[in-house]
Amino acid sequence: MTRRRFSILGLTCTALTLLLAAIWLFPLYWIFVTAFKGETQTIAVPPTLVPAPPDLQAFGYVFQNSPIFRWYLNTVLVGAVVTFCSILFSLMCGYALSRLEFKGKWLIYWALLVGFMLPFGAVAIPLFMLMNKLNLVNSYAGVILPQIATPLSVIVFKRFFDEVPRDFRDAALIDGASDLRILFRIYLPINWSITWALTIVTFIATWNNFFWPFIITNATPMLTIPVGMTTVQSAYGIYFAKTSAIAVLASIPTAAAYILFQKRVTQGVTAAAGLK
């Protein structure tokens, strides 16, 4: 009787999991399918779940009538610079807060916690005013600089460094090593899993960021992929097929990055959660 009860519970959980997965995957499938339809098919009633035959006109339109390769370049450049600088500065800041003693240390840490809880929209207007005074609107620096500060990464690194025995640093200091050498030669190698996970998550978040690039850029050549998607429309409304086509093209790099480094992301999240 108990075995039968557990089997029914297991089947129910499996069915619910499959249902939730289908609900989550259907919008992705619908965008992919819509990208291979003609514009008239996208508004057909009833809608077609499978395009017959597949139409590549939307992709051709995107390549011919939008600077998508420039948008790709902008997004890759912004994502790479933001990820590198964010991880580097977060790593150094986390080490300083964990292992160094200086005045205002806990004030900085609590400011980071407040920054983590504060939504980005609350500081978007002051940031824009600052970038405008510095003449950084419609520039790579204006897009990149505000995205470098990531309090969550600093907090994660600090919590990990807190768990590392202090004897490692003390022994290295006795041997004459500097704090930078200790950080990159001792602490970083035992922290690769979390560093990889934060690197991939930061790059994907930067790639998909719409809000700040939308505010700080208004010139078409300076747009990133998420912002450029909004320009694919006509005087009669949105081009559903063409917008879906550019969405599919925009998602390829992030999907590939996650698939290639999925194992490292899982290891990093597991290590950060203290399960390993």
Secondary structure, DSSP 8 states (H G I E B T S, - for coil): -HHHHHHHHHHHHHHHHHHHHHHHHHHHHHHHHHHTS-HHHHT-SS--SS-SS---HHHHHHHHHS-HHHHHHHHHHHHHHHHHHHHHHHHHHHHHHHH---TTHHHHHHHHHHHHHS-THHHHHHHHHHHHHTT-TTSHHHHHHHHH--HHHHHHHHHHHHHS-HHHHHHHHHTT--HHHHIIIIITGGGHHHHHHHHHHHHHHHHH--HHHHHH--SGGG--HHHHGGG-EETTEE-HHHHHHHHHHHHHHHHHHHHHTHHHHHHHHHHHTT--
